[in-house]
Amino acid sequence: MSFIPYDDRDGFIWMDGKFTPWREAKVHVLTHGMHYASTVFEGERAYSGEIYRSEHHSQRLEKSAQILGFDLPYSVAEIETAKRDALAKSGLENAYVRALAWRGSEQMGILATETSVRVAVACWSWGDYFDNKMDGIRLTNAAYARPSPETAPCHAKAAGLYMICTISKQKAHLEGYADALMLDHKGDVAEATGANIFFTRDGALHTPRADSFLNGITRQTAIRLAKARQIEVIERTITPDELSTFDECFITGTAAEITPVREIAEHRYKPSNVCEALIHDYDNLVNRKMTLDWNA
């Protein structure tokens, strides 16, 4: 598979309040965010020219930065404007939008009190996250578990938390799988490497409590869509020995959207009524063919 390098593309990236030619959007090699993972980010999708739940993503970016101990130099409203402008300048109607903030290069070492905070927004065309996703993807077991909330800022969308995800996903890829199932620090089911996970049994939807990982924006949408269809949603502890008792399985995330799962190691699932209905509803929702009452 051939890839277009992300540092060698046409276009512009919004960076620190102005647009910079794509190939010139660079940071110094001694940037704090690179050495000590003091970086937070958001992954968002635009459909037909509109970023889905854009303000919620911007609010989460601000909150993630605060959890890591720094404040963004731009308000949520200013970040919203930057994202809209970046999307418009890209000329794309359907796009992936990456907003990120990181500590700069003024200070080297663990301490970062003298560093600036940099912010950027980039947009590019990105199709399905998984190949042939509607057939259902295959997951193996992850190499690492999700850390305890007492040992890592698990409710921030922080770059450092994805190190174990990259290790686990790469190992899965080399073994012929699309992704990996991560357990939490207690040994219970948590999520995939970059997406939340759901199961069905007897028509009800089961999903792990988001206590050691992000309560994803797409996760929240899937729960709301299920409830709108009068599907029971049960957020609870799910143990690995339950995996063989479920009928359907799918993962959710901005990149993954709603993707069915047909295999987790030795366990097999068949995408059926619940999964198909939620995929249909999600597609209609993000393309503004239906609305959702978030206050219901």
Contacts in CASP RR format, 6 or more apart in sequence:
PFRMAT RR
TARGET T0000
AUTHOR 0000-0000-0000
METHOD contacts of the structure
MODEL  1
MSFIPYDDRDGFIWMDGKFTPWREAKVHVLTHGMHYASTVFEGERAYSGE
IYRSEHHSQRLEKSAQILGFDLPYSVAEIETAKRDALAKSGLENAYVRAL
AWRGSEQMGILATETSVRVAVACWSWGDYFDNKMDGIRLTNAAYARPSPE
TAPCHAKAAGLYMICTISKQKAHLEGYADALMLDHKGDVAEATGANIFFT
RDGALHTPRADSFLNGITRQTAIRLAKARQIEVIERTITPDELSTFDECF
ITGTAAEITPVREIAEHRYKPSNVCEALIHDYDNLVNRKMTLDWNA
6 124 0 8 1.000
7 23 0 8 1.000
8 23 0 8 1.000
9 22 0 8 1.000
9 23 0 8 1.000
9 124 0 8 1.000
10 22 0 8 1.000
11 21 0 8 1.000
11 22 0 8 1.000
11 89 0 8 1.000
11 90 0 8 1.000
12 19 0 8 1.000
12 20 0 8 1.000
12 21 0 8 1.000
12 22 0 8 1.000
12 86 0 8 1.000
12 89 0 8 1.000
12 90 0 8 1.000
13 19 0 8 1.000
13 20 0 8 1.000
13 22 0 8 1.000
13 25 0 8 1.000
13 86 0 8 1.000
13 120 0 8 1.000
13 121 0 8 1.000
13 122 0 8 1.000
14 20 0 8 1.000
14 82 0 8 1.000
14 83 0 8 1.000
14 85 0 8 1.000
14 86 0 8 1.000
14 89 0 8 1.000
14 120 0 8 1.000
14 121 0 8 1.000
14 122 0 8 1.000
15 25 0 8 1.000
15 118 0 8 1.000
15 119 0 8 1.000
15 120 0 8 1.000
15 121 0 8 1.000
16 118 0 8 1.000
16 119 0 8 1.000
16 120 0 8 1.000
17 74 0 8 1.000
17 82 0 8 1.000
17 119 0 8 1.000
19 85 0 8 1.000
19 86 0 8 1.000
19 89 0 8 1.000
22 122 0 8 1.000
25 120 0 8 1.000
25 122 0 8 1.000
27 34 0 8 1.000
27 102 0 8 1.000
27 104 0 8 1.000
27 105 0 8 1.000
27 118 0 8 1.000
28 104 0 8 1.000
28 105 0 8 1.000
30 105 0 8 1.000
30 108 0 8 1.000
31 102 0 8 1.000
31 103 0 8 1.000
31 104 0 8 1.000
31 105 0 8 1.000
32 38 0 8 1.000
32 102 0 8 1.000
32 103 0 8 1.000
32 104 0 8 1.000
32 105 0 8 1.000
32 107 0 8 1.000
32 108 0 8 1.000
32 109 0 8 1.000
32 112 0 8 1.000
32 115 0 8 1.000
33 39 0 8 1.000
33 102 0 8 1.000
33 103 0 8 1.000
33 104 0 8 1.000
33 159 0 8 1.000
34 102 0 8 1.000
35 108 0 8 1.000
35 109 0 8 1.000
36 103 0 8 1.000
36 109 0 8 1.000
36 110 0 8 1.000
36 112 0 8 1.000
37 158 0 8 1.000
37 159 0 8 1.000
37 160 0 8 1.000
37 163 0 8 1.000
38 68 0 8 1.000
38 70 0 8 1.000
38 102 0 8 1.000
38 103 0 8 1.000
38 112 0 8 1.000
38 115 0 8 1.000
39 100 0 8 1.000
39 101 0 8 1.000
39 102 0 8 1.000
39 103 0 8 1.000
39 158 0 8 1.000
39 159 0 8 1.000
39 160 0 8 1.000
40 61 0 8 1.000
40 64 0 8 1.000
40 65 0 8 1.000
40 68 0 8 1.000
40 100 0 8 1.000
40 101 0 8 1.000
40 102 0 8 1.000
40 156 0 8 1.000
40 157 0 8 1.000
40 158 0 8 1.000
40 159 0 8 1.000
41 61 0 8 1.000
41 64 0 8 1.000
41 98 0 8 1.000
41 99 0 8 1.000
41 100 0 8 1.000
41 101 0 8 1.000
41 157 0 8 1.000
41 159 0 8 1.000
42 57 0 8 1.000
42 58 0 8 1.000
42 60 0 8 1.000
42 61 0 8 1.000
42 97 0 8 1.000
42 98 0 8 1.000
42 99 0 8 1.000
42 100 0 8 1.000
42 157 0 8 1.000
43 57 0 8 1.000
43 96 0 8 1.000
43 97 0 8 1.000
43 98 0 8 1.000
43 99 0 8 1.000
43 254 0 8 1.000
43 255 0 8 1.000
44 51 0 8 1.000
44 52 0 8 1.000
44 53 0 8 1.000
44 54 0 8 1.000
44 57 0 8 1.000
44 83 0 8 1.000
44 96 0 8 1.000
44 97 0 8 1.000
44 98 0 8 1.000
44 99 0 8 1.000
44 254 0 8 1.000
45 51 0 8 1.000
45 52 0 8 1.000
45 94 0 8 1.000
45 95 0 8 1.000
45 96 0 8 1.000
45 97 0 8 1.000
45 254 0 8 1.000
45 255 0 8 1.000
45 257 0 8 1.000
45 286 0 8 1.000
46 52 0 8 1.000
46 87 0 8 1.000
46 92 0 8 1.000
46 93 0 8 1.000
46 94 0 8 1.000
46 95 0 8 1.000
46 96 0 8 1.000
46 97 0 8 1.000
46 123 0 8 1.000
47 93 0 8 1.000
47 94 0 8 1.000
47 286 0 8 1.000
47 287 0 8 1.000
47 288 0 8 1.000
48 93 0 8 1.000
48 94 0 8 1.000
48 287 0 8 1.000
48 288 0 8 1.000
49 87 0 8 1.000
49 92 0 8 1.000
49 93 0 8 1.000
49 94 0 8 1.000
49 95 0 8 1.000
50 288 0 8 1.000
51 57 0 8 1.000
51 83 0 8 1.000
51 84 0 8 1.000
51 87 0 8 1.000
51 97 0 8 1.000
52 254 0 8 1.000
52 286 0 8 1.000
53 217 0 8 1.000
53 221 0 8 1.000
54 80 0 8 1.000
54 83 0 8 1.000
54 84 0 8 1.000
55 76 0 8 1.000
55 80 0 8 1.000
56 217 0 8 1.000
57 99 0 8 1.000
57 217 0 8 1.000
58 76 0 8 1.000
58 79 0 8 1.000
58 80 0 8 1.000
58 83 0 8 1.000
58 99 0 8 1.000
59 76 0 8 1.000
60 157 0 8 1.000
60 217 0 8 1.000
61 72 0 8 1.000
61 79 0 8 1.000
61 99 0 8 1.000
61 100 0 8 1.000
61 101 0 8 1.000
61 157 0 8 1.000
62 72 0 8 1.000
62 76 0 8 1.000
62 79 0 8 1.000
63 156 0 8 1.000
64 156 0 8 1.000
64 157 0 8 1.000
64 158 0 8 1.000
65 71 0 8 1.000
65 72 0 8 1.000
65 101 0 8 1.000
65 117 0 8 1.000
65 156 0 8 1.000
67 153 0 8 1.000
67 155 0 8 1.000
67 156 0 8 1.000
67 158 0 8 1.000
68 153 0 8 1.000
68 156 0 8 1.000
68 158 0 8 1.000
70 101 0 8 1.000
70 103 0 8 1.000
70 112 0 8 1.000
70 117 0 8 1.000
71 117 0 8 1.000
72 79 0 8 1.000
72 101 0 8 1.000
72 117 0 8 1.000
72 119 0 8 1.000
73 116 0 8 1.000
73 117 0 8 1.000
73 119 0 8 1.000
74 82 0 8 1.000
74 119 0 8 1.000
79 99 0 8 1.000
79 119 0 8 1.000
79 121 0 8 1.000
82 99 0 8 1.000
82 119 0 8 1.000
82 121 0 8 1.000
83 97 0 8 1.000
83 99 0 8 1.000
83 121 0 8 1.000
86 97 0 8 1.000
86 121 0 8 1.000
86 122 0 8 1.000
86 123 0 8 1.000
87 95 0 8 1.000
87 97 0 8 1.000
87 123 0 8 1.000
89 123 0 8 1.000
90 123 0 8 1.000
90 124 0 8 1.000
92 123 0 8 1.000
92 124 0 8 1.000
92 125 0 8 1.000
94 125 0 8 1.000
95 123 0 8 1.000
95 124 0 8 1.000
95 125 0 8 1.000
95 126 0 8 1.000
96 123 0 8 1.000
96 124 0 8 1.000
96 125 0 8 1.000
96 126 0 8 1.000
96 127 0 8 1.000
96 255 0 8 1.000
97 121 0 8 1.000
97 122 0 8 1.000
97 123 0 8 1.000
98 121 0 8 1.000
98 122 0 8 1.000
98 123 0 8 1.000
99 119 0 8 1.000
99 120 0 8 1.000
99 121 0 8 1.000
100 119 0 8 1.000
100 120 0 8 1.000
100 121 0 8 1.000
101 117 0 8 1.000
101 118 0 8 1.000
101 119 0 8 1.000
101 120 0 8 1.000
102 117 0 8 1.000
102 118 0 8 1.000
102 159 0 8 1.000
103 112 0 8 1.000
103 115 0 8 1.000
103 116 0 8 1.000
103 117 0 8 1.000
103 118 0 8 1.000
104 115 0 8 1.000
104 116 0 8 1.000
104 117 0 8 1.000
104 118 0 8 1.000
105 115 0 8 1.000
106 114 0 8 1.000
106 115 0 8 1.000
106 116 0 8 1.000
107 113 0 8 1.000
107 114 0 8 1.000
107 115 0 8 1.000
126 255 0 8 1.000
128 257 0 8 1.000
129 255 0 8 1.000
129 256 0 8 1.000
129 257 0 8 1.000
129 259 0 8 1.000
130 137 0 8 1.000
130 178 0 8 1.000
130 179 0 8 1.000
130 256 0 8 1.000
130 259 0 8 1.000
131 178 0 8 1.000
133 256 0 8 1.000
133 259 0 8 1.000
133 260 0 8 1.000
134 260 0 8 1.000
134 271 0 8 1.000
134 279 0 8 1.000
135 260 0 8 1.000
135 262 0 8 1.000
136 259 0 8 1.000
136 260 0 8 1.000
136 261 0 8 1.000
136 262 0 8 1.000
136 271 0 8 1.000
137 177 0 8 1.000
137 178 0 8 1.000
137 179 0 8 1.000
137 251 0 8 1.000
137 259 0 8 1.000
137 260 0 8 1.000
137 261 0 8 1.000
137 262 0 8 1.000
137 263 0 8 1.000
138 176 0 8 1.000
138 177 0 8 1.000
138 178 0 8 1.000
138 261 0 8 1.000
138 262 0 8 1.000
138 263 0 8 1.000
139 172 0 8 1.000
139 177 0 8 1.000
139 178 0 8 1.000
139 179 0 8 1.000
139 180 0 8 1.000
139 181 0 8 1.000
139 192 0 8 1.000
139 261 0 8 1.000
139 263 0 8 1.000
139 264 0 8 1.000
139 265 0 8 1.000
140 171 0 8 1.000
140 172 0 8 1.000
140 175 0 8 1.000
140 177 0 8 1.000
140 180 0 8 1.000
140 181 0 8 1.000
140 264 0 8 1.000
140 265 0 8 1.000
141 180 0 8 1.000
141 181 0 8 1.000
141 183 0 8 1.000
141 264 0 8 1.000
141 265 0 8 1.000
142 164 0 8 1.000
142 168 0 8 1.000
142 172 0 8 1.000
142 180 0 8 1.000
142 181 0 8 1.000
142 182 0 8 1.000
142 183 0 8 1.000
142 193 0 8 1.000
143 164 0 8 1.000
143 167 0 8 1.000
143 168 0 8 1.000
143 171 0 8 1.000
143 180 0 8 1.000
144 164 0 8 1.000
144 167 0 8 1.000
144 168 0 8 1.000
144 182 0 8 1.000
145 182 0 8 1.000
145 183 0 8 1.000
145 184 0 8 1.000
145 185 0 8 1.000
145 187 0 8 1.000
145 190 0 8 1.000
146 154 0 8 1.000
146 164 0 8 1.000
146 182 0 8 1.000
146 183 0 8 1.000
146 184 0 8 1.000
146 185 0 8 1.000
146 190 0 8 1.000
146 191 0 8 1.000
146 212 0 8 1.000
146 213 0 8 1.000
147 154 0 8 1.000
147 161 0 8 1.000
147 185 0 8 1.000
147 212 0 8 1.000
148 154 0 8 1.000
148 184 0 8 1.000
148 185 0 8 1.000
148 212 0 8 1.000
149 155 0 8 1.000
149 211 0 8 1.000
149 212 0 8 1.000
151 185 0 8 1.000
152 161 0 8 1.000
153 161 0 8 1.000
154 161 0 8 1.000
154 212 0 8 1.000
154 213 0 8 1.000
154 214 0 8 1.000
155 214 0 8 1.000
155 215 0 8 1.000
157 214 0 8 1.000
162 194 0 8 1.000
164 182 0 8 1.000
165 182 0 8 1.000
165 193 0 8 1.000
165 194 0 8 1.000
166 193 0 8 1.000
168 180 0 8 1.000
168 182 0 8 1.000
168 193 0 8 1.000
169 179 0 8 1.000
169 180 0 8 1.000
169 193 0 8 1.000
169 194 0 8 1.000
171 180 0 8 1.000
172 178 0 8 1.000
172 179 0 8 1.000
172 180 0 8 1.000
172 193 0 8 1.000
179 192 0 8 1.000
179 193 0 8 1.000
179 194 0 8 1.000
179 195 0 8 1.000
179 251 0 8 1.000
180 192 0 8 1.000
180 193 0 8 1.000
181 189 0 8 1.000
181 190 0 8 1.000
181 191 0 8 1.000
181 192 0 8 1.000
181 197 0 8 1.000
181 264 0 8 1.000
181 265 0 8 1.000
182 190 0 8 1.000
182 191 0 8 1.000
182 192 0 8 1.000
182 193 0 8 1.000
182 213 0 8 1.000
183 189 0 8 1.000
183 190 0 8 1.000
183 240 0 8 1.000
184 190 0 8 1.000
184 208 0 8 1.000
184 211 0 8 1.000
184 212 0 8 1.000
184 213 0 8 1.000
185 212 0 8 1.000
187 239 0 8 1.000
187 240 0 8 1.000
188 208 0 8 1.000
188 237 0 8 1.000
188 238 0 8 1.000
188 239 0 8 1.000
188 240 0 8 1.000
189 197 0 8 1.000
189 208 0 8 1.000
189 238 0 8 1.000
189 239 0 8 1.000
189 240 0 8 1.000
189 242 0 8 1.000
189 243 0 8 1.000
190 197 0 8 1.000
190 208 0 8 1.000
190 212 0 8 1.000
190 213 0 8 1.000
191 197 0 8 1.000
191 208 0 8 1.000
191 213 0 8 1.000
191 251 0 8 1.000
192 251 0 8 1.000
192 256 0 8 1.000
194 253 0 8 1.000
194 255 0 8 1.000
194 256 0 8 1.000
195 218 0 8 1.000
195 251 0 8 1.000
195 252 0 8 1.000
195 253 0 8 1.000
195 255 0 8 1.000
195 256 0 8 1.000
195 259 0 8 1.000
196 207 0 8 1.000
196 208 0 8 1.000
196 210 0 8 1.000
196 213 0 8 1.000
196 214 0 8 1.000
196 215 0 8 1.000
196 216 0 8 1.000
196 218 0 8 1.000
196 219 0 8 1.000
196 222 0 8 1.000
196 251 0 8 1.000
196 252 0 8 1.000
196 253 0 8 1.000
197 207 0 8 1.000
197 208 0 8 1.000
197 249 0 8 1.000
197 250 0 8 1.000
197 251 0 8 1.000
197 252 0 8 1.000
197 261 0 8 1.000
198 205 0 8 1.000
198 206 0 8 1.000
198 207 0 8 1.000
198 222 0 8 1.000
198 249 0 8 1.000
198 250 0 8 1.000
198 251 0 8 1.000
198 252 0 8 1.000
199 205 0 8 1.000
199 206 0 8 1.000
199 207 0 8 1.000
199 238 0 8 1.000
199 243 0 8 1.000
199 246 0 8 1.000
199 247 0 8 1.000
199 248 0 8 1.000
199 249 0 8 1.000
200 206 0 8 1.000
200 246 0 8 1.000
200 247 0 8 1.000
200 248 0 8 1.000
200 249 0 8 1.000
200 272 0 8 1.000
200 274 0 8 1.000
200 275 0 8 1.000
201 245 0 8 1.000
201 246 0 8 1.000
201 247 0 8 1.000
202 247 0 8 1.000
203 231 0 8 1.000
203 232 0 8 1.000
203 247 0 8 1.000
203 273 0 8 1.000
203 274 0 8 1.000
204 231 0 8 1.000
204 232 0 8 1.000
204 233 0 8 1.000
204 234 0 8 1.000
205 223 0 8 1.000
205 226 0 8 1.000
205 231 0 8 1.000
205 232 0 8 1.000
205 233 0 8 1.000
205 234 0 8 1.000
205 274 0 8 1.000
206 234 0 8 1.000
206 236 0 8 1.000
206 238 0 8 1.000
206 246 0 8 1.000
207 219 0 8 1.000
207 223 0 8 1.000
207 233 0 8 1.000
207 234 0 8 1.000
207 235 0 8 1.000
207 238 0 8 1.000
208 235 0 8 1.000
208 236 0 8 1.000
208 237 0 8 1.000
208 238 0 8 1.000
209 235 0 8 1.000
209 236 0 8 1.000
209 237 0 8 1.000
210 216 0 8 1.000
210 219 0 8 1.000
210 235 0 8 1.000
216 252 0 8 1.000
216 253 0 8 1.000
217 253 0 8 1.000
217 254 0 8 1.000
218 252 0 8 1.000
218 253 0 8 1.000
218 254 0 8 1.000
218 256 0 8 1.000
218 257 0 8 1.000
218 258 0 8 1.000
218 282 0 8 1.000
219 252 0 8 1.000
219 253 0 8 1.000
221 252 0 8 1.000
221 282 0 8 1.000
221 285 0 8 1.000
221 292 0 8 1.000
222 252 0 8 1.000
222 258 0 8 1.000
222 278 0 8 1.000
222 282 0 8 1.000
223 233 0 8 1.000
223 235 0 8 1.000
224 292 0 8 1.000
224 294 0 8 1.000
224 296 0 8 1.000
225 278 0 8 1.000
225 281 0 8 1.000
225 282 0 8 1.000
225 285 0 8 1.000
225 292 0 8 1.000
226 233 0 8 1.000
226 274 0 8 1.000
226 278 0 8 1.000
227 233 0 8 1.000
227 296 0 8 1.000
228 281 0 8 1.000
228 292 0 8 1.000
228 293 0 8 1.000
228 296 0 8 1.000
229 277 0 8 1.000
229 278 0 8 1.000
229 281 0 8 1.000
231 274 0 8 1.000
243 264 0 8 1.000
243 267 0 8 1.000
244 267 0 8 1.000
246 267 0 8 1.000
246 269 0 8 1.000
247 269 0 8 1.000
247 270 0 8 1.000
247 272 0 8 1.000
248 260 0 8 1.000
248 269 0 8 1.000
248 270 0 8 1.000
248 271 0 8 1.000
248 272 0 8 1.000
248 274 0 8 1.000
248 275 0 8 1.000
249 260 0 8 1.000
249 261 0 8 1.000
249 262 0 8 1.000
249 264 0 8 1.000
249 269 0 8 1.000
249 275 0 8 1.000
250 258 0 8 1.000
250 259 0 8 1.000
250 260 0 8 1.000
250 261 0 8 1.000
250 271 0 8 1.000
250 275 0 8 1.000
250 278 0 8 1.000
250 279 0 8 1.000
251 258 0 8 1.000
251 259 0 8 1.000
251 261 0 8 1.000
252 258 0 8 1.000
252 259 0 8 1.000
257 279 0 8 1.000
257 282 0 8 1.000
257 286 0 8 1.000
258 275 0 8 1.000
258 278 0 8 1.000
258 279 0 8 1.000
258 282 0 8 1.000
260 269 0 8 1.000
260 271 0 8 1.000
260 275 0 8 1.000
260 279 0 8 1.000
261 269 0 8 1.000
261 271 0 8 1.000
262 268 0 8 1.000
262 269 0 8 1.000
262 270 0 8 1.000
262 271 0 8 1.000
263 269 0 8 1.000
281 290 0 8 1.000
283 289 0 8 1.000
284 290 0 8 1.000
285 291 0 8 1.000
285 292 0 8 1.000
END
